[in-house]
Amino acid sequence: MAHPMNTIFVTGLKKRAQFLKIAATRIKYVAPGLILQGRNHTYEEIKSPKISDLQLGFTVSKKVGNAVVRNRVKRRLKAAAHAILLEKSPKNLDLVIIGRQNTLKRPFSDLLADMEKALEKIHLPKSNT
């Protein structure tokens, strides 16, 4: 159920350097179904029209399973992120969501709860806007 009032602009993280930049902040929360890493945008990034409000990346290690399993994990995480981020509509963030072994086993409602709790727990400081 889309919220027409939410006008956050989301792009996907694609390059390894982007993922490493977020991991370098060491801001993360480990939940049973996922790991969430986050980073606030800098003042320059906030003012830049080239950077979207929210940049989102998904990754799943080969330890989780073969390509079919990893893609299923990513699809579940994307669905959970879509549901939670539409509701919360955070801005000026980069988020990386990492799939775990339990991602496929956990009921979807628990996965949503994991995502919501992770967003609250990493409580990124407010940007200087």
N, C-alpha and C positions, 0 to 999 in steps of 0.2 A: 504494500500500500504506500504509494509515493506521496510525499508531502510537497505540494506546490510551493509552499512558503520557503522551503529549504533551497537556497541557491548556492550551495557550496560547489565549487568546481574541483573535481577529483581527477587526478591523472595517475597513471601507473609508474612505478619505479621499474626500470629495465636494466640499467647498467650496474655492474658490480661495484663501481666506485660509489654510487649512491647508497647501496646497501652497507658498504663499509663505513661510510660517513655517519650513518645512523647508529651502527654498532659501536662506533668509537665513543659515542656519548655515554655508553654503559648504563643507559636508562632502560630497564626492562622489567617485565613481570612474567613469572613462570606460572602458568595455570595447568591443570591436568590435561586440558585439550589443546592448548596452544601456548606459544610464547609471543609476547608483544614487546617490540622495541619502539622507542619514540624519540623524536628530536623536534624542538621548536625551530621555526624558521627565524633567520636573522632579520634585522630591520630592513636590510637591503633586499632580501628575498620577499618580504611582505610587500614592499613598495614596487617590486618588479612585476610587470604585466606577464612576464614569461613563466613565472612560477605560480602554479595553481594553489588554491586554498588548502587542499589536502592532497598529499602524495602518498600513495599506498602501494606496498609491495608484498608479495607472497612468496614464500620459499619453503620447500620441503626437502629434507635430506634423503639421500639414497638409502640410508639406514631404515627409513620408514617402509620402503617397499619398492617394487618395480615402477615403471612409468605409469602404468594404469592406476595403481594404488595412489601414487603421488598426485596424479591429476584429480582423482576422486577427493583426496584430502583438500587440495586447493579449491575445488568447487564448493565443498562444504564451508571452508573458511571464507570464501568470497560471499556466499549466501549469508553467513552469520555477520560478516562485516557490513554488508549492505543493510541488513535489518537494524543493527545497532547504530551505525554511523548516520543513517537517515534520521534516527530519533535524536541522537546527541549532537549531530552536525558540528563537530569540532573544526576549527580553522587554524591556519598557519602551522600545520604539523606535517611531519613525515612519519609514517608508521610502517613498520615491517611486521607482518604476521607470519610466524613460523609454525608449520604443522608438526605434530608429534605422533607417536605411535597410537595414542589414545584418541586422536581426532576422529577416526572412523568409528570407534567403539562407543564413544560418548553419545547419549541422546542429544538431539539438536537443541532442546531447551537448556541442557547443561552447557552446551557449547556457547549458546547465547549468553548465559550467565557468566561463563569464563571470560568472554570478550568484554562484557560490561564491567566486570570486576577489574580486569586488567587495565581498562581505560581509566578507571577511577584510581587504581593503585599507582600507576606510573606518574600520576598527577604532575604533569609537566608544568613548570612555572609559566605564568602568564607572560605573553610577549610584550615588549615595550613598544606599544603602538601609539 
